[in-house]
Amino acid sequence: MEVKIDARGLNCPKPVIETKKAIEGIKEGNIITVVDNLVAKENVSRLAKSLKLHFSVTEVDGNYEISIFKGAYAQSAEDMVQKRPDLLNAVVVITRDVLGQGDRALGEVLMKSYFYALSESEPYPKAIVFLNEGVKLTTCNQQVIDHLKKLTEMGTEVHSCGTCLDFYHLKEMLQVGTISNMYAIVELMNDANNTITF
């Protein structure tokens, strides 16, 4: 069974409430909630996590579709996750929107090349964290964003610092990954075997 909820234009917590009702209303199936802003996307995703249900998020025409799997559908989602390649227990921390010191144009080319190479090389890192000017890459740099989307499909988590997004007025422009906070970022880094910082 598939249930689709159009929660675009609804103020929080309505998207979460409608999604929760749909989850409770079926024994098994796929609930798809469509929202039009990052806050609603994060809140509905958080609901799925709290209920220990498998879910995925895709961006379609500027909206977000959160697919939540319940019952036998959850097993199918688990099978898909298990087919992903193993991840390296490492966190990559990006603090700038260019790679290296010196000429900015060269740094932009190097950063794009780095993420292309990263998206083509296994094992993929467990997570990539974007801090300070690094958040410009998850909001404004389409070539890097495309590589990051491929990495998220393989299971890599992409986190952008919420404080940094606010500072640069970019929160509404986030195109890949989730908005995170320093506590969650520290936990990620502490749990990793290796942290690579640029």
N, C-alpha and C positions, 0 to 999 in steps of 0.2 A: 504494500500500500504506500502511496506517495501523497503527502499533504503539503500544499504550498501556501505560505502565509506572506501576503504583501504588507510589510510593515513600513513601507516608505512613507515619510511624512509624520510618522507617529513619534511622540515624545516618549523618552524613557520614563518609567520602566515598561511601557506598553508592549514594545517588541518582545521583551523577555517574558512578560506575562502571557502573551498570545502563544509564544513558542512553548512555554511550559504546559499550557492547557492542551496543546496539540500532542505533545509527548505523552502526557497522562491519558489522552483519549484513545491511543492505539496500543495494541499489544506488541506489534512489530511493524517496521516500515521505515520510510525515509521522510523526514520533515525538512522542508526547504523554506527557510525564512529569508526574505529579500529586504534589505535595509539600504538606506541611502547616506549613511554617515558612519564615521569610524567609531564613535562612542557606542552606537547601537551594535555594531559588528563585534566590538570587544565584549560587550555585556552579554550578548547571546552566546558567543563562544565560551565565555566564562561559565554560563549556565550549563552548557554541554559538558565542560570539564568537571563541574561540581557534581553532575549526575553520573560521571564516569562513562559517558557515551562517546563513541567515535564520531568525529565531525571533520569537515573540510570547508575551506573558504575559497571562493573564487570571485574575481571582480568581473562584472559584465556591464558594459556601457556606463561606467561610473557608479554603479550600484554594487552591493556585496551580497552574494548568495551563500548562506551558511547551511550546509547539508548535514543533518544530524541523523545518525543511523541507530535504530533500536531493534533488538531481537536478532533474528537471522540476518537482517541487513547489517547489523554491527559485525557479525562474523565475516561477511563479505568484505567489509571495510578493513577488518583486521588482516585478512588474507592479502589485501592490496598493500598494506603497510609492510607486511612481512617480506614481500617481494622486493622491497627497496634494498639498495646496497647498504652494507654496514657503514656506519659513520665513525669517523675518527673522533675520539674524545678530546677535542681541541676547540677552543673559542678564538675566533679572529676578531680583533678589536680595531675598528677604523675610526680615527679621530680627525681626519682631514678629507677634503674632497679631491685631493690630488695625491699622487704617490711620490714620495721623496722630496728633497729640497732642491731649489734651483728654479729653472724655467717652468712657469705655470702650465703653458701649453703642453710641454713634454710630460709634466706630471699628470695631466688629464689623460693623455694617451696611455701612459703606463698604468694608470688605475683601471681603465677600460680593459687593457690587455690582461691585467692581473685577474679580474673577475671572469673574463672569458676562459683563461687557463684554469682557474679554480673550478668553473662549472664543467670542465671537460676532464677533470682529474679525480679519480677515486683513490682512497676514500675521501668523501666529502666531510667538511668539518661539522661538528655537532651544532654549532651556532656561530652567527656573525653578529657583532654588536656595533652599532653606529653611534658615536658620541661627537659632541661639538659640531664642527663643520662637516663631519662625516654624514650627518643626516641629510645633507643636500643630495647625496647619492641615492637615497631611497625615495626621494621626492621629485627631483628635477632632472636626473640624468637617465634618459630612457634606455640607452645602451646598457648601462650597468644594471638598471632595473630588470631588463629582459634576462640577463644572466642570473640575477638573484631569484627571479621567479622559477627558473629551471632548478636552481639549488633547493628552493623550498619544496618543489615537487619530489625531490629525492630525499626529503626529510630534514634538511638543514633549517634550523630556526633562524629567523631574521628579526632582530630587535633594534628599534630606534629609541633613543632616549627622549622621553616626553618633555623634560625640561628644556632640552636642546631644540626640539621641534617648536616649542613655544617661543623660545628666545629668537629664533629666526623666522617666526610667523609661518611655519610650514606644516603645522599639524594636519590641516585639512587637505594637504597635498600628498600625504603619504600614499604610495602606490604598491608597496610590497611589505610583508611582515607585520609585526605588531608594535604598538607603543608600549615601552617598558619603563621601569623606574630603576633607580640606582641599587636598591636592595635586591631586586631580581637579577640585575646584571652582576652584582657581586657574588650572588649564589651560583650563577652560571660559571663564573670564572673560578670560584673555589672548588667546584665539582669537577672541573676539567683537568686532564693530565697535563695540558699544555695551553698556554695563552700566547697568541701571536699579535703584536700591536704594530699598527702603521699610523 
